């Protein structure tokens, strides 16, 4: 965060839901198939920044192979299970790794939804290395 600007509302507030399970269940419980959950303007900006940051991430060949295998392992799961597993990977490996796995699934809906969840309430900050 730039030290010379005021933090946005998303940056000021800690994520409202504590556990990965709560986040995913809260997201899917509130989803109406006809109307996706809306992001605020700040959250949309965070999502865009997150997407841009993740574009430049490169991993070694063994890590790329593991990410590809993790993506294959996700294929038989429901969308909700996939998101839970991606958040689990963000927690156990890294945020960047989990986004790479999401990309390797070749599922644009999953990747977009994952970015939305990470941007909502600044939830991605939970996974940033300090």
Beta strands, then each sheet from edge to edge (+ up, - down):
end
